[in-house]
Amino acid sequence: MSSMFYVDARGKIPDPDIREMKEVVWVGLNCSLDLVPPKAWDYINRFSYHTHTAPTNSEGWFEDMEYAWRPDWDQHDRFFRAWIPVIKGGPDELKGLWYMSRLLNSRRVAPNPQDKWLIPNPLQEKIVADLRMAETIVEGIASKYPFFGKVPKPPPFYCDSLYRARETQKEACSLLASAVRSMLEHLGFIYWRISTDPDWKRDLTNYIIRAVEDFRLDQFGKHGVLLHLARDWKEMNIPLFLKHEVPIAYPWTLHERVDMRFACLAPSVLAALKEKKRSLAGEGNIEFSDFVCASESFEAANSYTIYLDDPVIDRIEDKKKLIIPRKATKVMKDFPHWAARPINNKKLVNYYRQRYQYDIVGGVVIFWRFRPVAPVGSSDSVAIDWMEQDREDAGSEGEFDDEEEDDDLEGLEAIERIREVYKGSYAPRPGQFFDQETGRELSKPYRGNDCFIQLHEALSAKIPAAPSSQAFRGPHEMVEDLARRIREDDLLPMEVDPVGTPSSTPTELGSHSVAEKAPQDVAPLTTSSFTVTTSLIDRLSDFSGSAFDFPDPESSVDDGVTSSSLTTSSARTSHRGGGPSLLSRLSDPGNFPRSQNPSSERPGPSSGKPQPGVKAPPTAPRGMRSGNEQRQLPSTIPSQGPSNSEAAVLTSKSAGKKPLRSRPSTSRTRSASPDPSRRSRSLRPRPRSPSPLLVAANLPAQQKTKLEAWVSHAKGLVLPKAFRDFPPDYYWDNHFLNYAYLVLPTNEARVKLRVICCVKNIVDVRDLLNEMVLRGISHRLAIPLKSLDKFAAGELSMADRVLAKSIYEVGTSPDPPLEYGRGGPVFATAYHNRMRRILALPHARCLAARGGICAWLAWTYEPGLIDAYTSGPSIQTTRFVRGWNDTEMEEPAFIWADELSASELDGLLGHVVDPSGNVDRWVWPPDSILREFCDHYDGELSENLDRALKVVQKEVNNKDTLRARSRSQWYQFFRKGNRTAAGPSSELAQAHTADREARYDDEEDRMDRLFVDRWERLPVLDIALPGRLA
C-alpha cells in the first residue's frame, strides 16, 4: 500500500529545512527556518502573550513574537494568521501600503501643539477606510454559505482610538502597530477564503467582490504558521498548506518521536527523501519499504490517514431494512476525532445512506464519512481510501439545493476544503476530546485499559472486535515497544536526540474505543449536536417537592468503598444519569443560539467596535453540546462536609431520584461551559509591572503624586486580594462584552473597583470584571433594549415554552412564603426544594452579580451559575424582556439585566415570618445582617466570612440541624467571630454601618475630583482603565 507523503503544489515532496535551534530540532516545509522567531519555543504553550502587557519596543512591535511579520503558533481561533499576506515580488506600489511597509512607526506619528502624539490626518483616514472595508468583507464572508456566522474571525478594530492623541510617542506607535495587526488579520481571513475556495464569489454581493479584488491579494505570498504536531494534529490541514504554498515549521520532540502517526514527518525520513526523491518521485509511489532500516518500524503508520487520524474499524452491516425516521436528528462525523455536525438538508440523507456507513443510536442517525460503503465482496476497506472517493464524486452533489442546506459543504472538490471550513467549529481544541463513534465530548482521552469510553450500550454491542495487528495493539504495549526501539536507536534511520522532558506516555496514542466493550453503567448517549432527554414528566419530577434525605455532614466516606450512593462532584460532571431537567435546559444558553447580525454595531456613545485588547473567541455553532457539557443546574442541593477532600453524599428517599451531592470547597469543579466552542480560553495571569502603579509611570509629576496619594489612602477600603480564583476554564463571552453596560448600584462598588484597578494595575476590562465576580462586589452587566435581539433564543419545544411561560408570564403568582412552624425536617425539606428550584431558574445567574451572600451561595452550591453569568443574559431578558431596567433613573439608557424577584430572593435565603408576624427569621443572613453584625464583611467576600458561612452550611445541609435565626440570634452568632484574633477584614469594618456609608461618600467625592471619566452605566468596552486623570 502506498504511504502518504505530503506533496506540494507541484505534486512533489517538498524540500525540508532541518536545523537545531536552541537545542530544539525544527523542520521547515515550503520555507526557510529563518522565518521562525528566535524565542518561538519559549512561547509554545503561552497563548496570552499578545496582550497589553506583552513586552514591546519603542516602535510598538512585540519584542518576542510579533505575528504581524513572522509566523505565529497555530491557534484554534486565529487560524487565518497563517494566510496573512506578505510581500514576495510584485509591483513596487504594494510595498508602500501602510499595512505592508515596515517603516518605523515613529516616522508616521507626530506631536501636536499640546505636546501629545497622534497619527497625522491623511494616514488616519486611510487606515480607518481600509479597516472598515476589510471588516465589511470579513463580515460578509462569515455570514454567507457555508459559514453562516459559525467561523472564527478577527475581532473588529476600535477605530475611534486612532483619533485620540497619546501622551507619549511609544503609545502612539503601539496604537499604529495594533492597527497594522488588525488589518493584516482581516486580510489573512480574506486571503484564506479566496485561496481555499475557487467559488468564493458565490453568494457575495458585487460590492464585496470588487472590494476583495481591489486588495490584489493574489499578488502576495502567505505568512506561514508554526505547528505543534502532538497538540494540533486533529485540526491542522498540512495538505492544504502545502498545496497553497503556506510556509510550515514544527519542532520535533519526544512527543512526536514516540507516536507512529508522525513518522512521515520525521526529520530523518524527510532528509532521506530529499536524497532519493529524484529517482523515486518519477515512479509515482514511495513506500516505507524504500527505507529498509525503518520498514518494520513504520508498519503501523501505514494505517493512518493523510490527516494522521487513527485506524478505524468498519461497521459493514445490511442497512437496507433500516428505516430512518423522518424527524430523527441526523449528524455527520467528518473525521474520527471531531464533533458531530448536524445535517439539515433532507435531500442529502439518501445520498449519504448509499455512500457512507451509518447507524441509528438513541433516535439519532449518525453517518461516518471516514467509513465509506465498501464494494460488495471487497474485504480491503482502508481508512484513507474514502478521501479519494470524495475527490472522484465531488461534483455529483451539485444537484442539491443549497438554500435548504444550512451548513453542509458537500460538493467541494477536495476533502481538505471540507476540513478547512469546518475545523473552526467542530475540530477539538487542545485538551478537548470527542468520541470516535458518536462525536460526544469526553473528559479525558483514551489510554489503554483505563480509556474513558462513553458509548451507548446498543452501539457498543454492534462493534466488531479489533484485529490483532500492530496498528490495533493496546497503547501500553505500544509505549513499551516504542521505548525499547528508542533505547536501541532503531526507530528512525537518522535519529535525532529528543528535546524536552520525557513523559511516561505520549500526548495521544490513538483511539482504541472499539477494542473494548463499553461499560454498562454509562450515561445515555448525547452528542455535541443533540440531547436525548427524558419525558416531560420525568424532567419536571426533579422539582416535584418530594422529600430527600440529607445525611449528617460529619459522616465521612471510607477509602475504597464503592456504592451507588457515593458519588463525587467529578462524577456529577462526567456521568449524567438521564437527560437534563426542563429548567436546566431553559437555563442553558447553548440551547438557544444567538442570532448574529454582522452588519449591526454595538450601541453606545462611541463606535461599536471592541478594543484591540479584547480577543474574539473561537466560534462554533450554538447548541453543539457534548453530553458532559449540558449544564445540570442543580436538581440537588450539595452539602459541604467537614473534609475538604471528600464530598458528603446526599441520597434520595424515592427510587430513581438523583443523589444529592456536595462540592469540595478547595476544588471548585466547574459546570460545563454554556458554549465552550464559542468562547475563548480562560484569562491566564498576566505579567505585571514591577511598579506599584503601572498607570503612574508616564504621568506628570503633579498628577502622579495626587494619584499615588489617593491610592495609598484608599487601598485600605479593599482586601489585598480575592480569597478564591477562577477555575482555569472560565472566561468571558466576548459577544456579551461587546454590548454590555456596566452598572454599579452603590458608591461603595464604584470606589472599590477604582481602587482595585489602580492597586492591581488592571489594564484589561476582563480582569476588572473578574475582580468584581471573585470578590462578590455588587454590580450588573446590562444589555440595551435595542440589542436584545442579538441574544435572542432559538426555537423552543412546546414543553419548554409552556414551562417558560409559567415562570415569566405577567401576573404569575409569586412563590408562597415558607412556613417555619417549629422548624425541623418538614421545614428543611420544603426549604431544600425551594432552594433547588430557585438555583435552577434561567435567570439565577444574576446571583453572581448581586454580590455578598448571593454570590457566595452561587459559588458554593452551583458554580455553573458563575459560568452562565459570564456567557450573557438568560431568556428572562432576551425572550421575555423581564428583570431589572434603568427606566426610572435620570437619563435612562434603557438597558436590561437578569434579576431575581423579591419572593425568589426570600426563598433562596430562607426568609420566614413567625406566626405572630413580629419576628423575621433567615436560614442565611442577608446582606443587611452581615453589614450590621459581621465585622468580616464590607461589601467583599473574605476568608473569615467564608469560614463563618461554612458553619451555617453544615447546619443547612442537615435537615435535622437546619434552623432559621432571628436578628438577635444572628448577632450572637457573629459576635464570637468578631472577637477572634483574625480581626475585621478592613479598617471600615470597625466602624458603624452609617459611618461606613459616610466614608464611602467622601471617598467617591475625592475620586470624582481626581478622575475625569465615570464608570456608571458605561459600555464595558468604553471603560478607560484605570481612568483619565483630571
N, C-alpha and C positions, 0 to 999 in steps of 0.2 A: 504494500500500500504506500502511496506517495506521502511523504512527510510534508508538513505545512511550514515551509519557509516563507517569510514575508517578501513581497516584491514591491518595487516602487512604481512610479508612473510609467516607466519604460518597460515594465514586465521583467525586470532584472532584480536580483538580490542586491540591496544597497550596500555600498562600501561602509563598513563601520569605522568609527574613530574611537579607539580604545586607549584610555590613559588612566594613570593613577594620580589622583589629585587629593592632597591632604590625607593620604593613607586610605583613600576610598577609590575603588575601581569604577570608572564611569565608561559608559558606552554611548556613542552618538550615532544616530541614523539620520540621513538627509542633512547633516550639518557637521560643523566642526565643534569640538568641545570648548573652543574659545568663547562660545556664547554662554556657557554655564557660569552663573555668578560664583565668585570665589567662595562665598560663605553659604552656598546653597545647602550643603549637607547639614549645617548647623540649624537650618530652619525647616527641616523635613517634616517635623511634627508640630510646627507652630503656624497656625492659620491666622493669628491675631496680630501679626507684625505690621500690617498695613492699617495703622490707626493713627490718631492724632499724636500719640506718644511715641511713635516709632522714630528712631534717630534719623534726622535729615541734615543735609549740608546747607550751606548758605544760599544755594540756588533752589532749595525746596524739594530736591530729589531724595528718595530714600538712600541711605548710605549702603545698606547691605543687599536688599532685594528690591531693586527698582523694576517692577514688572512692566513699566512703560517702554523700557529699552532692552531688557533681557528676559529670556523665558522664565516663567514662574512655575511653581509646583502646581500640578493639576488639582483643581478644587471642583467639587460637585456643582456648585452654584456659580463658578467662574470659568466654565469650560471654554468659553468663547475667547479667553485671553490667548489661547494657542493660535488664534486666527487674526490677531492684531496685525494690521498691515505694516510692512517695513519697506524701506527704500532698497530696491535692487535694480539699479539702472533706471531706465525710463526717462521721460522729459525732465529737464532741469527745473521747470517750474514746480514739479511735485516736491522737490527738496526745500522749497521756500514756504510751504504751507506751515501755518502757525503750529499745528499739532505734529508735524513731521520734522521740522527744523530743530536741531539740538543746540541752538544758540543759547547762551547763558540767559536765564530768566532775568537776571539783574539788568540786562540791556533793554528789556521790554517794559520795565516799570520805571516810574519817575516820581519825584516828590512833588507835592502840591504846595501852594502858599502856606498852608498850616503845618508844614513840616511833617506831613504824613505821606505815605506811599500808596500809589494806586496804578492801575493799568490804564494807559492812555485810551482816550475815547475811540479812535478808529479801530484799535485792536479789540476793545470791549465789544463793540457792535459786531465785529466779525466772529468773535468767539461765541457770543450769545446766538447769533443767527445759525452758525454751524451746529452748535449743541442742540438747539431746539429742532433743527431739521433732522439731525441724527436720532433724537429721541422720538420724533414723529414716525420715522421709518421703522425703528425698532418696535414701537407700539403697534404699528400697522401690521408688521410681520407676525408678531406674537399673538395678535388677536384673530388671525385668519387660520384657515385649514393648513396644516393638520394640528396646530398647537392649541388654538382657542384659549389663549391665556395661561396655558399649563407648562410653559417652558421658562426656566430661569433666564432672566435678562438683566442687563446692567441697571443699576439704580439711576434715576434722573439726577441731574446736577442742579444745585441750588444757584441758579443764575443771578439772583439778586445780590449775592455776595460779591460779585465782580464789580459792582458799582460803589462798594463801600471802601473808604480809604483805610489803610492799615497803619498801625503805629510804627512798624519797623519795615525795613526793606526785606528782611527774611520772611516776614509774614506775607507780604505781597508776592514774593517769589513762590512761597508754598501754595498760595491760592492759585496762581497761574499753573503750577505743576499739577494741582488737583484737577483743574480744567482740562489739561492735556490728557491726564489719565482717563478721565471720564469720556472724553471724545474718542480716544483710542479703543476703549472698551466697547463703546457703541459701534464703532466701525468694525471691530472684531466680530461682533454679533452679526452685523450685516454681511461681512465677508464670509463668515461661516455658512450663512444661509444660501447665498448665491453660489457658493462653491460646491456645496453638497447636494444641491437640487437643481438640475437643469431647467425644471419647470417652476422656478421660484417666482415668476411673474404671474402665475395663476392666482386668481382671486385678489390681487393687489390693484389699486387704482393707478391710472396713468400718471397721476401726480407723484405718487411714491416711486413708481418705476423710473420716471425721469430723474427724480432726486437721487436715487441709488446710482444711476448711470453717471450723474454729474460728479460723483466722488471718484470715478475711474479706479475702482479697487482692483480691477483685473490687471493693472499695470504695476501692482505692488507684490512683494513676497509675503510670506507668512512669518509670524513671530516665533512660534515654537512652544514646546511645553516640556517640563520635567516630570517624569513618571516614577512613581514608587510602585514597582510591579506587584509586590506582595500585598499592597493596600488597594491599588487602583485597578487591578486586572478585571474585576467584574463589570466595570463600566467603560474602560478605555477601549479605543477603536483604532488600533495600530494600522490595520489595512487601509482605513480611510486616510489616516495621517500620511502614510507613505504614498498613497495614490495621488494626493493633492500637494505633495512636497512640503509637508509641515515638519519642521525640524523636531526631532525627538532625542531626548537624552535621559538615561536612567542609571542609577547606581547598581552595582552587582555585589550583593552581600550574602551572608549565610542564609537569609530567608529565601532568597531566590535559588541558591545552590541546592538546597535540600528538597525543593518542590519540583517534581518532574515536569510540571506544566510549562515551566520557563526554560526547558532545555534548548529549544530552538532559538532562544535569545541569549544564550550563554556567550560570553566573550570569546571563549576558546573555539566554539563552533563557528561563530561569525568570522573569526580570524582564519580558520581553516577554509571556510567557504570562499573567503576573499582570494585564497590561493588557487582553489580548484574551480571556481565558478566559470572560468573561460571555457574549460573543457566539458563541464557538466551542464551548464545552463543551456547549451545548444541542443542537448538531448531531451530537454523538456522536463524530466523528473529528476529530483535529487532525493536520494534515500539516506536515511540514517545509516544504512549498511555501508555507505560510501566511507564512513569513518569506522574502520574495523575495530579500533581500540575502544569505541564507545557504543557500538551497536547494541550490546546487551543492556547497557545502562539506559538506553533510550527506548527500550521496548515498550514501556508503559506510556511514554509520551505520544506514541502513535495514535492513541485513542482520544486524545484531547482535540478539541475543535480549534479552528483558527482564532477563536476568541478565548482560548485557554479554558473552556468550560470542561467540567468533569465528564467522564464517560457516563452515559445514560443507558438504562435498560429499557428495551422496547416493551410495549404493552399490547401486543398483537392479539386482538380478540375479534370475534364476529360481532359487529355492531349493527348489522342490517336490521335486526329486530329491536334495536334500542330506539325508543321513541323519545325525541327531545321535546319536553313540554314547551308550549308556545310562550308562556310567561316566565319561564325559568331564566335565572341570571346566567349569562354566558360570558366567559372570560377567556383570554388567550395568554398563555405563557410563552413569550417570545424567546426567552433564554432561561436556562435552568435555575440560575441564581437570582432572577429578577422577580419583582412582584407581578401578580396577575393584572392584566389590562382588560377593562370591560369592552365588550363588543356591542355596539349599538346599531349596526347595520344588519337588518334581518336577512338581506339578500346574501350576505357573506356566510351565513351559518351552513347552508347546504354545500357551499364550495369548500368550506373548512372540513365539513363532515367527510367529504370524499378524499381530501388531501392529507389531513393530519389525524393522528390518533387522538381520541378523546374519551371522556368518561363522565358520568353524572354522579356527583357525590353531594349528598345533603341538599338536593334540589338545585345544584349549581352545575352547569355544563362547563368543563374545563378542557380546552384544546391545548395541545402541546405542539408548538411549531417545531421544536427540536426533535420530534418523533414523527417523521413523515410516514405515510402508509406505504409499506414495502410491497413490491410486486409479488404476485402470487407465486409461491414456490421459492421465493428468494429467502435465504437464511442469513444473508450478509446485509444487515441494516446498520451501517456505520453512522455514528452521530454527526460526522462532518458532511455527509452527502446531502443533507437537507438544504444546505446553503446553495449548492449547485442547482437543486430543483427550483429554489426561489428565483435564481437568476434566469433559468430557462422559461419559467412560467410568469415572468414579471409582468408582461403586458396583457395577460389573459384576463385580468380583473378590471380592465378599463371600462367594461360594460356596466359596472355597478354605479349607482347614483351617489355621487359624493355628498349631495345635500342631505341624504338620510344617514350618512356616516359622520358621527361626531368627531372621532379622533382616531380612526383606523387608517393605517398608512399602506394598505395593500395596493399593489400596482407600481411600487417603486422598482427601479431596475436592479437594485442590488440590496442584499440584506444588511450591508454595512450602513446604508442610509436609514433603514428602519431602526437599527441600533442607535444611530447618531441622534435621531429625532426624539426617541423615547427615553434615552438614558437619563435625561434630567428629571423625568417624572417617575420612572419605575425601576431604575437601577439602584442597587443598595449603596448607601453611603458607608464610609469607613466605620466599622463596628456594627453594621446592620446586616442581618442575615434573613433570607427568605427560604421557605421550604421549596424543594425542587419540584414537588408534585403539585402543591396547591397554591404556592405563592404567599402563604401565610408567614408573617414575620416571626422569627424565633428569637429567644432571649440569648442564645449562645450558639456557636457553630457546631457542626458535627465533629465529634472527636472519639473515634473508635467505639468501644463498648459503652462509653458514657455519653454517646451522642444524644442530643436533645431532639428526638423525633416526635413530631406533633401531627401524625397522620390520622385520619379518620379510620375507625375500625373497618368499615366497609371497604375503604380504599386499600388498606394495607393487606387485606385478605386476598386481593386480586394481583398483588405484585409478585412476579416470579422470583425465585431465588437467584442470587447473583452468581455468575460463573466464577469458578475458582481459577482466576487468571491473575497475572501480575498486576493488571490495571485495577482489579477489584479486591485486592488484599486489604486487610484491615490497616488503619493508619498506624497503629502501634508497630506492626510488623514492618511497614514501610519505613518508619522512622529508624528502627533498628538496622534495617538493611542499608538505608542511606548513611547512617552514622558509620557503619562498617566500611562502606565504599569511600567515604571521606577520609577515614583513617588510612585506608590502603591506597589513597590517591588514584583511584581508577574511576572516579565519577565522570570526569571530563578529560579529553585528550590533552588540553592545555590548561591545567588547573591554575587558578589564581587564589592566593590566600584570602580567606574571607575577612571582612572588616566588621567590627561590631561585637556586641556581647552575644555569645551563643545562647540559644534558648532550648529547652527540652523538647519542644515541639514547634514545627513551623507555624506561621500565621494561619495558613489554610492547607489542609491535607486532602481536600476533596470531599465530596458529598457521598456518604455511604448510607443514606437513609434507607435505601431499598434493600440493603443487605441484612437488615434485622427486622423482626416483626415489631410493629408499633405497640407501645404499651396500651393496655386495655382500659386504663383509668384516665385517659386524656380527655380534654375538654372537647365539646362539639366543634366541628370544623368551622372556622371562619377564615376568610381570605381578606386581602387588603382592599377588596372592592365590594364585599358583601358581608352580611352578618346573618347567620342562621339563628333566629331568635325563637323564643318560646311563644306560646299563645298569649293573647291579651290578658286572659285571666291569670295565667302564671306570672306574667310580668307585674300585674297590679297587686298580686298577693304579697309581694315584698313589703307593701305598705298597708296591709290589712289591719294592722294593730294587734296582731297576735303576740302572746307573751313570749319572752325569751329568758333563758337562764343566764344570769351574769355571775360567773364564779368569783370566788374570793381572789382579789388581785395578789394576795400574799402567797397564793399557791404557785408552785414552780413546776416546770416540766423536766423530768429526769432525762439525762443524756441517753440517747439510743432508743428511747421509747417511740414507737410508731403507732399512731392511732388516727382513725378518720376524724377525730375531733381535735387533733393537734395540727394546726395549720399556721404557718408563719406568714408574715406580711409579704415575703418574697413569693410564696406560693400563691398568695392572693393576686399578685400581679401576673404570674406566669401561667397559672391554670385557672381557667374560668369555668365554673360549673353552670351550664345553661347560658341562655342569652342575656343580654343586659336588660335591666328594667326599663319600663317606658319612660319614667322620669329621667333615668340615666341617659337614654337616647336623646331626650329633649335637651339635656344639659351638654351634650357633646357637640361642639361646633363642627367637628369633622363630618357629621351627618347633614350639615346644611351648607353646601358650598356657596361662597360669596359670589355675587355677580360682579365681574370685573368690567369696568368701563375705562379702557386705557386712555381715552381722549379727555376724560374729565380730570380736573385738578382739585387738589385739596383746598378747601376754603380756608380763609384766614386773611390777616392783614397783609401778608407777604405772598410771594409766588408759591404755588402749590408744588414745590419741588423739595424733596428731602435733602438734608445736608449731606455732603460727600462722606462724612464720617459714619452715617447710618447705612450699614450694608444691607443690600437686598438679600433675602433668604433664598435658598433653593426652593423653587416652587414645584408643585405637583398637583394633580387633580384632587380637589377636595373630595372627601368621602372614601378615598382609597385607604382603608384602615386594615391593619392586621388584627388578628384575634386578640393578642395580648395588648393591643393599643386601644381597644374600645374601653373608654373610661367607665368604670363602675362606680359612680358616685354612690355613696355608701348605702347599701342595703342593710348594713350592720353598723353598729357603733363599736369601734375598737376600744379595748381597755388598756390601761397602762399599768403593768405590774411593777413591782419594786426593782426588778432586774432590768438593766438597760440592754442586756444581750439576749434576752428571751422575751417572747411576746405571750402574754396571757391569752387564753383561748376562751372565747365566748360561744357557747353552743346553743342550739335552738331546741326548744321543747318539742315542737311539732316536726315530724319527719319531713324531709325534703327541703327544709329551710337552710339557708346558707349559714355556716358557723360565724359567730361574731368574733372578730379578730382584733388584736391590738397592734400597735405600730411602735417599734422601739424608738425611744427618744433620741438616741445617738445616731441613728441611721435613718434619715428621712427618705423612705422609699417613695419615689415619685410615681404617681399615676401616669399612665401613658399620655404623651402629648396629644392635644386635640387634633393636631395635624402635623406630625413630625416631618412629613415630606415637604410641607410648605415653609417650615420655619428653620432658621439658621441655627448653627451650633451655639452652645451656651457662651456667655461672656466670660472669658477667662480673666484672671487677674492680670492687670497690665502693669508694666514697669512705671514707677512714679518718679517724679523729680526729687532729688535729694533735698531740694529747698523746701522749707516748711510751707511756703506759699508759692506754688507754681505761677499763679497769676500776678504775683508781685515782682517777678523778675525784671520785666521791661516797663515798669510804671515810673512816672516821675517821682522824685523823692518825696514830695509832699503827699501825694496820693498813696504812695506805698506806706508811708508812716501811718496815715489815717486807717488804712485797711488793716495793717498788722495790729494796730492798737485795738481796733474793734474786734477782730478775731480773737486776740488774746483775752479780751474782756468777756466775750460771749461764748467762748468754746466750752465753758462750764455748764452751758444750758443743754448740752447733748452728751450722750455717752461716748466714750472713746471709740467704740466700735460696736457693731451689731453682734449679739451673742450667738447668732446662727448664720449659716452660709447657705447659698443656693446649692441644690444638688448640681452635678456637672452637666446635666442635660436640660437645664432650664434656660429659656431665652425668650426674648420679646418678639412678638409678631410685628414685623416692620410695616405691614399693611395697616395694622391697627395704629401704630405710632404716626403714620403719615396723616391721619385725620383726627387724632385725639387732641383734646384740650385738657390742660392740667387745671384742676380746681382744688384750691386749698381753702377749706372751710373756716379755719381759725388762724388767728395771728400767731399762735404757738407753732402751728405747722409751717407757716411762712418763715418764721425766724429760724426754726430748727433746720429746715432744708438749706437755707442760705449759709448757715454756719457750717453744716456738714459739707457743703460744696466747697467752701473755702479751706476748711481744715484738711479734708481728704484729697484736695487737688483734683476734683472731678472735672473732666473736660468732655465727657460723653454723656448725653442725656439718659442713655440706658443705665449707666451706673448710678445716676441720680434716682431713677425710678427703682432700681434695685435697693438702694438705701431706704427708700420710703417703705417698700414692702417688707424688707427684712427687719426693720426697726419697729414696724407696726405704727407708722405715723399716718394719721387720718388724711385722706385725700380722695380725689375722684379723677378718673380719666373718662371724659365725656365725648360724645360724637355729635356734631351738628345735625340738626334735623334734616337738612337737605342732603346730607351724606349718608344717611342710614341705609339708602338703597344699595350702597356699595358693600354692605354687610348683610344683605337680605338672605334669609334662609331659603333653602331649596324646597322642593315639594315634600310634603309630609303625608304619611299614610292617614287613612281615616281614623284609626285608633289614636295616632299621635295628635291629630287635630282636635279630637274630642277631649283628650286629656289636657292639652294645652289651653283649650277654651275654658275648661273648668277651672284652670288656675288663674288665667288673666282676663277673663270676661269682666266687663264693667258691672259692678253691682254684686260681685261674688262675695258671699258672706265670709268674714274672717274666721279663723280658727277659734273655736270656743276656748275660753281660758281654762287653764289647768286647775283642777280641784285638789287641794293639798290634803284636806281632812286631817288624818293623823299620820300622814306620810306612809312609810313602809313600802313593801313590794308592789302594792297596787299603784301607788303614785309613781314609783320608779319605772314600772313597765310603761305607764302612759307617757312619762317624760321621754324615755328612750325612744319610743315610737315617734313622738313628736320631733325630737332632735334629728332622728334618722331621716324623716321626711323633709325637714327644712334644709338639711345639708344636701339633699338630692335635687333640690329645685334648680332649674337652669340659671336663675339669677343669684344663686347663693355665692357665686364667685365674687360678688361685691364685698364679702366679708374680708377679703384681702385688703381692700381699700379703706374699710371703716377703721382699721387700727385697733389698738387696745385689746380687750378681751375677745372681741370678734375675730381679729386676726390670729390670736393665739389659738382659739378653737379650730380655725381653719387649718393652721399648721399642724395641730396635734391630731385631729380626728380625720381630716381629709386634705392632705397636701395637694391632691389633684385640683382643688379649687384655686390654689395659687397659680397653677399652670393654666387653668381655664381663664383666669383673670388676665394673664399676660397674652392670651390669644385674641381678646376682643370682647365686645358686648354679647350678651345672650339674646335669645329670641324675645325676652321681655321687652327689650329696647328695639331690636331690629324689625321684628314682625308685628308686635302688638303696640309699640310706642307707649310703653308704660314705664314707670320708675321715676327717678329724680330728673328735674329740669330746672333751668335758671330763669324761668319766665317772670318770677316775682322780684328779681333783682333789678337794680338800676342798669340801664343799657344792656339788656339781655342779649346773649349770643345765640340763644335758642339751641342749647346743647342738652343732650340726654345721656343718662347713665343708669346702670342697673341699681336697684335699691330694694332692700327688704322692707316690708310693711311693719307697722308698729306691733301688730299681733304676731307676726313671724319672729320679730326680734325678741319679744317677750317669751314666745315659746322656746326659742333657742336658749335663752338664759334661764329658763325655768322660773319665770316670774309668776307668783301665785299670791292670792289675797286670802287672808283668813276669813272664815265665815262671818266673823264680826265686822269685817270691812275696815278695820282700823290698822292692821299691820301688813306691810308688804314684805314678801319673802322672795329670795332668789336662790336658785341652785348654784348659779355662777354670779360672781359680783359684777355688776355693771360698771361702766367707766366712772360714773359719778361716785360710786362707793370706793373704787380704787383711788381716785384722786383725793377723796376726803380722809380715808383711813389708812391707806398704804403708802408708806414713805419710799417705797421702791418703784413707784410708778409716777412718771412725769411726762406722759404722752409718748413714751417709748417702752418697748418690751425689753426687760433686763433679765439677767440670770437669776437674781434674787426673786424677782416676781415669778419667773418660770418655776423656781423651786417651790414657792408657796402655792401656785396653782396646781402643781402636780400632787400636792397633798389633797386638794379638793378633787382632783381627778380620780384618785384611788377610791374616794368615797362615792363618786358618781358612778363609777364602773361597777360597783357592787350594789345590787338592788336592796340589800339588807342594811347598808350604811348610808345610802343616798339621803340627803336632807336638804331642806331649803331654809336658809338663815335669814333672820331679820337684820335691820341696820345695826342694832346693838350687838347682835351676835357676830356680824362681820367685823365690827370694831374690836371685839375681844379676840377674834381670830387673827387679825393683822397686828394687834398690839404687841404680841410676843415677838413677831418677826421684826417689828420696827426697832426693838431693843437689842437685836443681835449685833455682834461685832462687825458684821459686814457693812452696816450703816446704810444710809439712804443712797439712792442711785445718783443723785446730783445735788448741787447746792440748793436748788429750788425746792427739793423735797422736804427741807427743813422748815419751809415757810407754810403759812396757811394758804388755802386754795385761793382766797381773794387776793392775797399778796402775790401769788404766782401770776394771776391774770394781770395784775397791775404791772408786774415786772416785764411780762411779755409785751404789754402795750408800749412801755418805754423803749424796749429793745427794737420793736418794729418802727418806732419813730426814728431812732438813730439809724436803723438800716435804710429807711426810705431817704434819709438825708445823704447817705453815703452812696447808694446805688441809684442809677437813673431808671433802669427798667423794672417793671413789676411782673411777677410770675402768675398773678391771679387770672384765671380764665384766659390763658395764653396757649396757642398751639404748641404742642410739645416740641416740634422741630424749630420753632422760632425762639426757644429759650436760649439766651446767651449765657454761657457758663464761664466763670462764676457770676458774671454780670458786668455791665459797664458802669464805671465809677462816675460820680458827678464831678 
